[in-house]
């Protein structure tokens, strides 16, 4: 196009119409996503009498929200209500543990998964051990963790890492195994070394499966942090949940559960955004195809 040439009006209108349709579709998806939660909250609230359900065992959403508000924004008090004003610190403790454990799981799981999926020798020597240990639940590792690390932060980080590791390594392995053989042969015919093929063909092709493993692993990491904090440490959302249950503060328990769900959702959205950025080539390829 020559400098100063204007874009035809019909093309401008078509682009503007496509953008309007995209915004409308995003609004519809957002509305559809919040309808069911709002409906469940309304039924839950209307079913409660005197602010509680099931003989007082379960608070209504209104009571749980007031408890969370005081937990988050009230002035801290060491008296009868130790939860006042401690929500942000509690969230930070759990988030840091999840970040550490999840990061370690990525550092170990992704390279190992690529190696197992790429090398028959590695698959024969490592994969049986992974499959043997994978069915053991996180809770079964608690006694060993306490015996080795005691009531310390690294015990929780280890359990989180262990929980996130298996979905990451399994999905990465499958992604590396599913790489098109023709791509590998083409790279080798062009003179690529084995390392070049691994880094420039196998790793990019395995990224969709790797991100699937990351999302699954992150969800398990948030589960593991709650389990570990109930036993292995004395801070965080898991510890507060168990303590609140012990003293009968079910409103704090519900607020804690909602906090975990929101943190898990937000962290999952971060992974999705990273995936969207990293796999731009896949969207372009699909569009052209």
C-alpha positions in Angstrom: 0.0 0.0 0.0 1.4 3.4 -0.9 2.1 6.0 1.7 -0.9 8.1 2.4 -3.4 5.7 0.8 -6.6 5.3 2.8 -8.1 2.0 3.9 -11.4 1.3 2.1 -14.5 2.1 4.2 -15.9 -1.4 3.8 -12.8 -3.0 5.3 -12.8 -0.5 8.2 -16.5 -1.3 8.8 -15.9 -5.0 8.7 -13.1 -4.8 11.2 -15.2 -2.6 13.5 -18.1 -5.1 13.2 -15.8 -8.0 14.1 -14.5 -6.2 17.1 -18.0 -5.4 18.3 -19.0 -9.1 17.9 -15.9 -10.1 19.9 -16.8 -7.7 22.7 -20.4 -8.9 22.7 -19.2 -12.6 22.9 -16.9 -11.8 25.8 -19.7 -10.1 27.7 -22.0 -13.1 27.1 -19.4 -15.5 28.3 -18.9 -13.4 31.4 -22.6 -13.3 32.2 -23.0 -17.0 31.6 -20.1 -17.6 34.0 -21.6 -15.7 36.9 -25.2 -16.8 36.6 -24.8 -20.2 38.2 -22.7 -19.0 41.2 -25.2 -16.2 41.8 -28.1 -18.6 41.6 -26.5 -21.0 44.1 -25.7 -18.2 46.5 -29.3 -16.9 46.3 -30.7 -20.4 47.0 -28.2 -20.9 49.9 -29.0 -17.5 51.4 -32.8 -17.9 51.1 -32.7 -21.5 52.6 -31.1 -20.3 55.8 -32.9 -19.4 58.9 -31.5 -17.0 61.5 -28.3 -16.9 59.3 -27.5 -20.7 59.6 -28.4 -24.0 58.0 -28.4 -27.6 59.2 -29.0 -26.8 62.8 -26.5 -24.0 62.9 -23.6 -26.0 61.4 -23.5 -24.1 58.1 -23.6 -20.3 58.0 -25.3 -18.4 55.1 -23.3 -16.5 52.5 -24.1 -13.2 54.3 -22.6 -14.4 57.5 -19.6 -15.8 55.8 -19.0 -12.5 53.9 -19.2 -10.5 57.1 -16.7 -12.9 58.7 -14.3 -12.5 55.7 -14.6 -8.7 55.8 -13.6 -8.7 59.5 -10.9 -11.2 58.8 -9.5 -9.0 56.0 -10.1 -5.4 57.1 -10.7 -5.3 60.9 -7.9 -4.2 63.2 -5.9 -7.2 64.5 -6.8 -8.3 67.9 -5.0 -11.0 70.0 -8.0 -11.5 72.2 -11.0 -13.8 71.6 -11.0 -13.3 67.8 -7.4 -13.9 66.5 -8.6 -13.8 62.9 -9.3 -10.1 62.7 -7.2 -8.3 60.1 -5.0 -11.3 59.3 -6.4 -12.4 55.9 -3.7 -10.7 53.7 -0.9 -12.2 55.7 -2.5 -15.6 55.7 -2.9 -15.5 51.9 0.7 -14.4 51.4 2.0 -17.3 53.5 0.0 -19.8 51.4 0.7 -18.1 48.0 4.5 -18.1 48.7 4.4 -21.8 49.6 2.5 -22.6 46.4 4.9 -20.6 44.3 7.9 -22.3 45.8 6.5 -25.8 45.4 5.0 -25.3 42.0 8.2 -23.7 40.8 10.2 -26.7 42.0 7.8 -29.0 40.3 8.2 -27.2 37.0 12.0 -27.2 37.3 12.1 -30.9 37.8 9.0 -32.1 36.0 9.3 -30.4 32.6 13.0 -31.4 31.8 12.4 -34.9 33.2 9.2 -35.3 31.1 10.9 -34.1 27.9 13.8 -36.5 28.6 11.5 -39.5 29.3 9.4 -38.7 26.2 12.4 -38.2 24.0 14.7 -41.0 25.1 13.8 -44.7 25.2 16.6 -45.3 27.7 15.3 -42.6 30.1 11.8 -43.9 29.7 12.8 -47.5 30.5 14.8 -46.4 33.6 12.7 -43.6 35.0 9.1 -44.0 33.9 8.4 -47.2 35.9 9.5 -45.5 39.2 7.2 -42.5 38.4 4.3 -44.7 37.7 4.9 -46.7 40.9 5.0 -43.5 43.1 2.3 -41.6 41.3 -0.8 -43.4 42.9 0.4 -42.6 46.4 -1.7 -39.8 47.7 -0.3 -36.6 49.2 -1.7 -37.5 52.7 0.3 -40.7 52.7 3.5 -38.6 52.6 2.6 -36.5 55.6 4.1 -38.8 58.3 7.4 -39.1 56.3 7.5 -35.3 55.8 6.9 -34.6 59.5 9.6 -37.2 60.5 12.2 -35.6 58.1 11.4 -31.9 58.1 9.3 -31.5 61.3 6.9 -28.6 61.7 8.7 -26.4 59.1 7.9 -24.5 56.0 9.9 -26.8 53.7 7.8 -29.7 54.6 4.8 -28.0 53.2 6.7 -26.9 50.1 7.9 -30.5 49.5 4.3 -31.8 49.6 3.1 -29.1 47.2 6.0 -29.9 44.9 5.2 -33.6 45.0 1.5 -33.0 44.3 2.2 -30.7 41.3 5.1 -32.8 39.9 3.1 -35.8 38.6 0.6 -34.1 36.3 3.4 -31.9 35.0 5.8 -34.8 34.2 3.1 -37.1 32.8 1.7 -34.5 30.4 5.1 -33.3 29.4 6.2 -36.9 28.6 3.1 -37.4 26.5 3.6 -34.1 24.6 7.2 -35.1 23.8 6.1 -38.5 22.6 3.4 -37.1 20.3 5.7 -34.9 18.3 5.3 -35.5 14.5 8.1 -37.8 13.3 8.2 -35.9 10.0 9.2 -32.7 11.8 12.1 -34.5 13.5 13.3 -36.0 10.2 13.0 -32.7 8.4 15.1 -31.0 11.1 17.7 -33.8 10.9 17.9 -33.5 7.1 18.6 -29.8 7.5 21.6 -30.6 9.6 20.1 -30.0 13.1 21.9 -31.7 15.9 20.1 -33.9 18.5 20.1 -31.0 21.0 18.8 -28.6 18.3 16.0 -31.0 17.5 15.2 -31.3 21.2 15.1 -27.6 21.9 13.7 -26.3 18.6 11.3 -29.0 17.6 10.3 -31.3 20.5 10.0 -28.7 23.2 7.8 -26.2 21.2 5.6 -29.0 19.9 5.2 -30.3 23.5 4.1 -26.9 24.9 0.3 -27.5 24.6 0.6 -30.7 26.7 3.1 -28.9 29.1 0.6 -26.1 29.8 -2.1 -28.7 30.4 0.1 -30.3 32.9 0.9 -26.9 34.5 -2.8 -26.1 34.9 -3.5 -29.5 36.5 -0.5 -29.3 38.7 -1.4 -25.9 39.9 -4.8 -27.0 41.0 -3.3 -29.9 42.9 -0.7 -27.5 44.4 -3.5 -25.5 46.0 -5.0 -28.7 47.4 -1.7 -29.8 48.7 -1.0 -26.5 50.4 -4.2 -26.8 52.4 -3.4 -30.4 53.4 0.1 -29.5 54.4 -0.7 -26.4 56.3 -3.3 -28.3 58.4 -0.5 -30.5 59.8 3.0 -29.4 58.8 3.1 -25.7 59.5 1.3 -23.2 61.8 0.3 -20.5 59.3 -1.6 -20.1 56.1 -5.1 -20.8 54.8 -5.0 -24.5 55.7 -3.9 -23.8 59.3 -6.6 -21.2 59.7 -9.3 -23.5 58.2 -8.4 -26.3 60.7 -8.2 -23.9 63.6 -11.5 -22.3 62.8 -13.2 -25.6 62.5 -11.7 -26.7 65.9 -13.2 -23.6 67.6 -16.5 -23.8 65.7 -16.0 -20.8 63.4 -17.7 -22.2 60.3 -18.1 -18.8 58.9 -14.3 -18.4 58.7 -14.1 -21.9 57.2 -16.5 -20.9 54.4 -14.6 -17.7 53.9 -11.4 -19.6 53.8 -12.8 -22.0 51.1 -13.9 -19.2 48.9 -10.5 -17.5 49.3 -8.8 -20.7 48.1 -11.1 -21.0 45.2 -10.5 -17.4 44.1 -6.7 -17.7 44.4 -6.8 -20.9 42.5 -8.9 -19.4 39.7 -6.7 -16.3 39.4 -3.5 -18.3 39.3 -5.0 -20.5 36.7 -5.9 -17.4 34.6 -2.2 -16.4 34.8 -1.2 -19.8 33.3 -3.8 -19.4 30.6 -2.5 -15.9 29.7 1.0 -17.3 29.5 -0.2 -20.1 27.4 -2.0 -17.7 25.0 1.2 -15.7 24.6 3.5 -18.7 24.2 1.2 -20.5 21.7 0.5 -17.6 19.3 1.9 -19.7 16.5 -0.7 -22.4 17.2 -3.6 -20.0 16.7 -2.1 -18.6 13.5 -1.5 -22.2 12.2 -5.1 -23.2 13.0 -6.5 -20.0 11.3 -4.5 -20.6 8.2 -5.4 -24.3 8.1 
